[in-house]
Amino acid sequence: MQSQNKVRTVLVGCGGMSAAWLEAVRTMPDVEIVGLVDIFEEAAHKKARDFQLDGAIISTDLSSVLDQTQVDAVFNCTIPEAHYEITMTALKHGCHVLSEKPLADSMEHAREMLATAEKAGKIFSVIQNRRYDPAIRRVQHFLAAQKIGELTTVNSDFYIGAHFGGFRDHMEHVLLLDMAIHTFDAARMLTGADPISVYCKEWNPRGSWYDHDASALAIFEMTDGIVYTYRGSWCAEGLPTSWECDWRFIGQQGSVIWDGGSRQQAQIVKASGGFTSEYQDIDIPAYETQSIGGHAGLIREFFTCIQNGTQPETRATDNIKSLAMVFGAIESAESGQPVNITWK
Ligand SMILES: NC(=O)c1ccc[n+]([C@@H]2O[C@H](COP(=O)([O-])OP(=O)(O)OC[C@H]3O[C@@H](n4cnc5c(N)ncnc54)[C@H](O)[C@@H]3O)[C@@H](O)[C@H]2O)c1
């Protein structure tokens, strides 16, 4: 690494989301943004101006930047369809990669990207910023302690009427691929279980402002006998849920509800024997962890791992299981049949 051991980094895809990345990096003196790339050069120039990155190379082509200067890491903030091309270019040039979700636009591409990262001996990790939130960490810790017994059933609801404009209005499987990836990844994190199979119904509600299906229902069979259901829509006006979903977790001895924000409640059996049991509320204790901070938390962890030679929590080799839930759901919706989920 050059420049007093700073991690020399190029950001590709200077659109809406990239501002959160560059804002996070501002607080990291050991990271240097040496290049900004976008197919629209003006977008890269604008980010350079907005973040006072006067010395950064501006380009429309990642390869030429990587050929011009030594680069340690690449941020992939492009649209999902470009993730494969950009990540592969970066890995083949010997760079570590931190990518926006989803990991890839197909399982074939995802497997090829993982194999390339392994061959290159580089870190390839995915931003799943909704994991890096104190509220989800608190629920995860509580569930793992089995205060409600072993989990049997998990439900999540996502209803937001999102008028984005831009690429999402025209994207196929927009809800499953661009949003449910967060929820499915959260379901894996919260249950500690992996997906086995899925049955999914996807549709575009009447009057939708999306070109393709923006609503979905999915039933997942998970390891440990857990059944996980997802109901979601990006085309639902009124009474929105949080972006983190409304959740219900049912264990053998009680239940937890979580609104995705600060409302978390747990109830367990106090006495049984009648038609219904007697219940008591129990506390969900606060939980201290370093793994918080959304994008900034994940970006910090990525650089720590580069420096220590360790692997991030959201490494692609694990994240591919969440992606497999998305593509399993898509395959089921297209075929009308339940499908087994594989990622190998
Ligand atoms: N983690 C989150 O919470 C979150 C939130 C929003 C978006 N995202 C993800 O961030 C990514 C970008 O979303 P956005 O909202 O910033 O989109 P955007 O359209 O605002 O920005 C994408 C940018 O990438 C550029 N681009 C496209 N193809 C390129 C290529 N081949 N080479 C170089 N540049 C290219 C576009 O010109 C555009 O400037 C998506 O994968 C999206 O799913 C994540």
The ligand as an SDF file (V2000), in Angstrom:
LIG
                    3D

 44 48  0  0  0  0  0  0  0  0999 V2000
  -27.8470   -0.8080    1.2260 N   0  0  0  0  0  0  0  0  0  0  0  0
  -28.9000   -0.0240    1.0360 C   0  0  0  0  0  0  0  0  0  0  0  0
  -29.6540    0.2890    1.9320 O   0  0  0  0  0  0  0  0  0  0  0  0
  -29.1370    0.5110   -0.3390 C   0  0  0  0  0  0  0  0  0  0  0  0
  -30.0150    1.5710   -0.5530 C   0  0  0  0  0  0  0  0  0  0  0  0
  -30.1530    2.0450   -1.8600 C   0  0  0  0  0  0  0  0  0  0  0  0
  -29.4680    1.4570   -2.9010 C   0  0  0  0  0  0  0  0  0  0  0  0
  -28.6490    0.4010   -2.6440 N   0  0  0  0  0  0  0  0  0  0  0  0
  -27.9260   -0.2740   -3.7230 C   0  0  0  0  0  0  0  0  0  0  0  0
  -26.9190    0.5950   -4.2000 O   0  0  0  0  0  0  0  0  0  0  0  0
  -26.6980    0.3540   -5.5930 C   0  0  0  0  0  0  0  0  0  0  0  0
  -26.8120    1.6870   -6.3330 C   0  0  0  0  0  0  0  0  0  0  0  0
  -28.0770    2.2340   -6.0820 O   0  0  0  0  0  0  0  0  0  0  0  0
  -28.3340    3.8130   -6.2660 P   0  0  0  0  0  0  0  0  0  0  0  0
  -29.6540    4.0760   -5.6270 O   0  0  0  0  0  0  0  0  0  0  0  0
  -27.1450    4.5930   -5.8480 O   0  0  0  0  0  0  0  0  0  0  0  0
  -28.4990    3.8740   -7.8580 O   0  0  0  0  0  0  0  0  0  0  0  0
  -28.1910    5.1260   -8.8150 P   0  0  0  0  0  0  0  0  0  0  0  0
  -28.8460    4.7960  -10.0990 O   0  0  0  0  0  0  0  0  0  0  0  0
  -28.5280    6.4080   -8.1190 O   0  0  0  0  0  0  0  0  0  0  0  0
  -26.5940    5.0810   -8.9630 O   0  0  0  0  0  0  0  0  0  0  0  0
  -25.9260    4.0730   -9.6560 C   0  0  0  0  0  0  0  0  0  0  0  0
  -24.7570    4.7070  -10.4060 C   0  0  0  0  0  0  0  0  0  0  0  0
  -24.0020    3.6610  -11.0160 O   0  0  0  0  0  0  0  0  0  0  0  0
  -23.6110    4.1070  -12.3100 C   0  0  0  0  0  0  0  0  0  0  0  0
  -23.3250    2.9370  -13.1360 N   0  0  0  0  0  0  0  0  0  0  0  0
  -24.1970    2.0400  -13.6620 C   0  0  0  0  0  0  0  0  0  0  0  0
  -23.5300    1.0870  -14.3460 N   0  0  0  0  0  0  0  0  0  0  0  0
  -22.2150    1.3810  -14.2360 C   0  0  0  0  0  0  0  0  0  0  0  0
  -21.0330    0.7610  -14.7180 C   0  0  0  0  0  0  0  0  0  0  0  0
  -21.0720   -0.3510  -15.4660 N   0  0  0  0  0  0  0  0  0  0  0  0
  -19.8420    1.3450  -14.4360 N   0  0  0  0  0  0  0  0  0  0  0  0
  -19.7930    2.4850  -13.7020 C   0  0  0  0  0  0  0  0  0  0  0  0
  -20.8880    3.1040  -13.2000 N   0  0  0  0  0  0  0  0  0  0  0  0
  -22.0900    2.5650  -13.4670 C   0  0  0  0  0  0  0  0  0  0  0  0
  -24.7920    4.9330  -12.7950 C   0  0  0  0  0  0  0  0  0  0  0  0
  -24.4470    5.8010  -13.8410 O   0  0  0  0  0  0  0  0  0  0  0  0
  -25.1970    5.6600  -11.5140 C   0  0  0  0  0  0  0  0  0  0  0  0
  -24.5180    6.8940  -11.3840 O   0  0  0  0  0  0  0  0  0  0  0  0
  -27.7230   -0.6980   -6.0110 C   0  0  0  0  0  0  0  0  0  0  0  0
  -27.1280   -1.9670   -6.0110 O   0  0  0  0  0  0  0  0  0  0  0  0
  -28.7870   -0.6250   -4.9280 C   0  0  0  0  0  0  0  0  0  0  0  0
  -29.4620   -1.8440   -4.7230 O   0  0  0  0  0  0  0  0  0  0  0  0
  -28.4610   -0.0640   -1.3950 C   0  0  0  0  0  0  0  0  0  0  0  0
  1  2  1  0
  2  3  2  0
  2  4  1  0
  4  5  1  0
  4 44  2  0
  5  6  2  0
  6  7  1  0
  7  8  2  0
  8  9  1  0
  8 44  1  0
  9 10  1  0
  9 42  1  0
 10 11  1  0
 11 12  1  0
 11 40  1  0
 12 13  1  0
 13 14  1  0
 14 15  2  0
 14 16  1  0
 14 17  1  0
 17 18  1  0
 18 19  2  0
 18 20  1  0
 18 21  1  0
 21 22  1  0
 22 23  1  0
 23 24  1  0
 23 38  1  0
 24 25  1  0
 25 26  1  0
 25 36  1  0
 26 27  1  0
 26 35  1  0
 27 28  2  0
 28 29  1  0
 29 30  1  0
 29 35  2  0
 30 31  1  0
 30 32  2  0
 32 33  1  0
 33 34  2  0
 34 35  1  0
 36 37  1  0
 36 38  1  0
 38 39  1  0
 40 41  1  0
 40 42  1  0
 42 43  1  0
M  CHG  2   8   1  16  -1
M  END
$$$$
